[in-house]
Amino acid sequence: MWRFRRLRGLLGMTVLWSAAWIPLGVVLSSVDRLSRGAQVTLGTVAADLPALAITGALSGFAFGLVLAATQRHRAFARMSVPRVVAWGIVSALITPLLIVALTLQWATLGNAAAGFVRLGIMGAATAAGTIAIARRAPAEALESGRSAPRIE
C-alpha cells in the first residue's frame, strides 16, 4: 500500500509542477523576449508550451524523488522552507544539466546561463508553492480526522 501512496505522491508532484510551469514559463519567457527587443506573439508562446510542460513534469518528478530521499517521514509543517526551495532549484536544474552532460555540449552550458537562471527561479517558485499548499492541508486533515501529511 505504501508503494501506491508514494507513486500517487510522485504523480501528483509531476502533474502539479507541469501545470505550474506553463504560466510561470510563459511569463518569464515573455519578459526575456521583451527585454531583448523581440516580439511576443501567440505563436511564440504556443511553441514554448510543450517544452515547459515536459520540463516541469520532469523537474516535479525529480523534486518528489529528492524530497522522498531527503525529508523522509518528516511532516510538511516541520520542513524548512529555504531547504525545500533549494531542493526545488536543484530539481529544476537536474534535467537540463543531464541533457548538456549526456550530449557533451559544454559550449551550450555557457550560452544557456540565462535559461538556467529562469529554470532556477521556476523551481524555487514551484517548490515554495508546493510547500505552501502542503502546509494548508493539516487544518483540513485535522477536521476530517486524518493525520497531517508527511513524506512517506
C-alpha positions in Angstrom: 0.0 0.0 0.0 2.8 2.4 0.9 4.2 2.0 -2.6 1.0 3.1 -4.2 0.9 6.2 -1.9 4.5 7.1 -2.9 3.7 6.6 -6.6 0.5 8.7 -6.2 2.5 11.4 -4.5 5.1 11.4 -7.3 2.4 11.5 -9.9 0.7 14.4 -8.1 4.0 16.3 -7.8 4.7 15.7 -11.5 1.3 17.0 -12.6 1.4 19.9 -10.2 4.8 21.1 -11.4 3.9 20.5 -15.1 0.8 22.7 -14.7 2.6 25.4 -12.7 5.5 25.7 -15.1 3.3 26.6 -18.1 2.2 30.0 -16.8 5.5 30.7 -15.0 7.5 29.9 -18.1 5.3 31.9 -20.4 5.7 35.0 -18.1 9.5 34.6 -17.7 10.0 33.8 -21.4 7.9 36.8 -22.4 9.8 39.1 -20.1 13.1 37.7 -21.5 11.9 38.2 -25.1 10.7 41.7 -24.5 13.9 42.7 -22.7 15.8 41.6 -25.8 13.5 43.7 -28.0 11.9 40.6 -29.6 8.2 40.3 -30.1 5.9 38.1 -28.0 3.2 36.6 -30.2 0.7 33.8 -29.6 2.8 31.6 -31.9 6.0 32.1 -29.8 4.0 31.4 -26.6 2.3 28.3 -28.0 5.7 27.0 -29.3 7.0 27.1 -25.7 4.1 25.2 -24.1 5.1 21.6 -24.7 8.7 22.2 -23.6 7.5 23.9 -20.4 5.1 21.2 -19.6 7.6 18.4 -20.1 10.4 20.1 -18.3 8.0 21.0 -15.5 6.9 17.4 -15.2 10.5 16.0 -15.2 11.5 18.6 -12.6 8.5 17.8 -10.5 9.3 14.1 -10.6 12.9 14.9 -9.6 11.6 17.2 -6.8 9.4 14.4 -5.5 12.3 11.9 -5.5 14.6 14.4 -3.8 12.0 15.1 -1.1 11.3 11.4 -0.6 15.0 10.8 -0.2 16.0 13.8 2.0 12.9 14.5 4.0 11.6 11.0 4.7 9.0 10.7 7.4 9.0 14.5 8.1 5.7 16.4 8.2 5.5 19.3 5.7 4.9 21.6 8.6 8.3 20.8 10.0 10.2 21.2 6.8 12.4 24.3 6.4 11.1 26.5 3.6 14.6 27.6 2.5 15.7 24.0 2.3 12.7 22.9 0.2 13.2 25.9 -2.1 16.9 24.9 -2.5 15.8 21.3 -3.4 13.3 22.9 -5.9 16.2 24.8 -7.6 18.3 21.6 -7.7 15.4 19.6 -9.1 14.7 22.2 -11.8 18.3 22.1 -12.9 18.8 18.3 -12.9 17.1 17.7 -16.3 18.8 20.4 -18.4 22.2 19.7 -16.8 21.9 16.0 -17.6 21.0 16.8 -21.2 24.0 19.0 -21.5 26.2 16.4 -19.9 24.9 13.5 -22.0 25.2 15.3 -25.3 28.6 16.7 -24.3 27.6 20.2 -25.5 29.6 22.1 -22.9 29.6 25.2 -25.0 25.8 25.2 -24.6 26.2 25.4 -20.8 27.8 28.8 -21.1 25.3 30.1 -23.6 22.4 28.8 -21.6 23.1 30.7 -18.3 20.0 32.8 -18.6 17.9 29.7 -19.2 19.4 28.0 -16.1 18.6 31.1 -14.1 15.0 31.1 -15.3 14.7 27.3 -14.5 16.1 28.0 -11.0 13.6 30.8 -10.5 10.8 28.5 -11.7 12.0 25.6 -9.5 12.2 27.9 -6.4 8.7 29.4 -7.0 7.1 26.0 -7.6 8.8 24.4 -4.5 7.7 27.3 -2.4 4.1 27.0 -3.8 4.2 23.2 -3.2 5.2 23.6 0.5 2.6 26.4 1.0 -0.2 24.1 -0.4 1.0 21.2 1.6 1.1 23.3 4.8 -2.5 24.3 4.3 -3.6 20.7 4.4 -3.2 19.9 8.1 -6.1 22.1 9.2 -8.4 20.4 6.6 -7.0 17.0 7.5 -7.5 17.5 11.2 -11.1 18.5 10.6 -11.7 15.2 8.8 -9.8 13.2 11.5 -6.8 12.3 9.3 -3.2 12.9 10.3 -1.1 15.7 8.9 0.6 15.0 5.5 4.1 13.7 5.6 6.6 12.3 3.1 6.4 8.5 3.2 
